[in-house]
Amino acid sequence: MDNLSTFELLTLGASIIGVYVKLTQEVGKLKSRVVALEKTETEVKTMLTELLSSVQEIKLLLAEKGIR
């Protein structure tokens, strides 16, 4: 009975270590994904700012043409 409980404890310990390693890898993947999404968000904001500037310029050009 003593050997069986030792085996069970070793199995439980190995399982806990395995779960810890798996969860650590998942957290690492999620962190890198968040960084990539934040970078993409910054790029999108920059593109939207440029687009807004271009639209405002077009509106000004159309207003000038409408006045003449």
Contact map, one row per residue, 1 for C-alpha under 8 A:
11111000000000000000000000000000000000000000000000000000000000000000
11111100000000000000000000000000000000000000000000000000000000000000
11111110000000000000000000000000000000000000000000000000000000000000
11111111000000000000000000000000000000000000000000000000000000000000
11111111100000000000000000000000000000000000000000000000000000000000
01111111110000000000000000000000000000000000000000000000000000000000
00111111111000000000000000000000000000000000000000000000000000000000
00011111111100000000000000000000000000000000000000000000000000000000
00001111111110000000000000000000000000000000000000000000000000000000
00000111111111000000000000000000000000000000000000000000000000000000
00000011111111100000000000000000000000000000000000000000000000000000
00000001111111110000000000000000000000000000000000000000000000000000
00000000111111111000000000000000000000000000000000000000000000000000
00000000011111111100000000000000000000000000000000000000000000000000
00000000001111111110000000000000000000000000000000000000000000000000
00000000000111111111000000000000000000000000000000000000000000000000
00000000000011111111100000000000000000000000000000000000000000000000
00000000000001111111110000000000000000000000000000000000000000000000
00000000000000111111111000000000000000000000000000000000000000000000
00000000000000011111111100000000000000000000000000000000000000000000
00000000000000001111111110000000000000000000000000000000000000000000
00000000000000000111111111000000000000000000000000000000000000000000
00000000000000000011111111100000000000000000000000000000000000000000
00000000000000000001111111110000000000000000000000000000000000000000
00000000000000000000111111111000000000000000000000000000000000000000
00000000000000000000011111111100000000000000000000000000000000000000
00000000000000000000001111111110000000000000000000000000000000000000
00000000000000000000000111111111000000000000000000000000000000000000
00000000000000000000000011111111100000000000000000000000000000000000
00000000000000000000000001111111110000000000000000000000000000000000
00000000000000000000000000111111111000000000000000000000000000000000
00000000000000000000000000011111111100000000000000000000000000000000
00000000000000000000000000001111111110000000000000000000000000000000
00000000000000000000000000000111111111000000000000000000000000000000
00000000000000000000000000000011111111100000000000000000000000000000
00000000000000000000000000000001111111110000000000000000000000000000
00000000000000000000000000000000111111111000000000000000000000000000
00000000000000000000000000000000011111111100000000000000000000000000
00000000000000000000000000000000001111111110000000000000000000000000
00000000000000000000000000000000000111111111000000000000000000000000
00000000000000000000000000000000000011111111100000000000000000000000
00000000000000000000000000000000000001111111110000000000000000000000
00000000000000000000000000000000000000111111111000000000000000000000
00000000000000000000000000000000000000011111111100000000000000000000
00000000000000000000000000000000000000001111111110000000000000000000
00000000000000000000000000000000000000000111111111000000000000000000
00000000000000000000000000000000000000000011111111100000000000000000
00000000000000000000000000000000000000000001111111110000000000000000
00000000000000000000000000000000000000000000111111111000000000000000
00000000000000000000000000000000000000000000011111111100000000000000
00000000000000000000000000000000000000000000001111111110000000000000
00000000000000000000000000000000000000000000000111111111000000000000
00000000000000000000000000000000000000000000000011111111100000000000
00000000000000000000000000000000000000000000000001111111110000000000
00000000000000000000000000000000000000000000000000111111111000000000
00000000000000000000000000000000000000000000000000011111111100000000
00000000000000000000000000000000000000000000000000001111111110000000
00000000000000000000000000000000000000000000000000000111111111000000
00000000000000000000000000000000000000000000000000000011111111100000
00000000000000000000000000000000000000000000000000000001111111110000
00000000000000000000000000000000000000000000000000000000111111111000
00000000000000000000000000000000000000000000000000000000011111111100
00000000000000000000000000000000000000000000000000000000001111111110
00000000000000000000000000000000000000000000000000000000000111111111
00000000000000000000000000000000000000000000000000000000000011111111
00000000000000000000000000000000000000000000000000000000000001111111
00000000000000000000000000000000000000000000000000000000000000111111
00000000000000000000000000000000000000000000000000000000000000011111
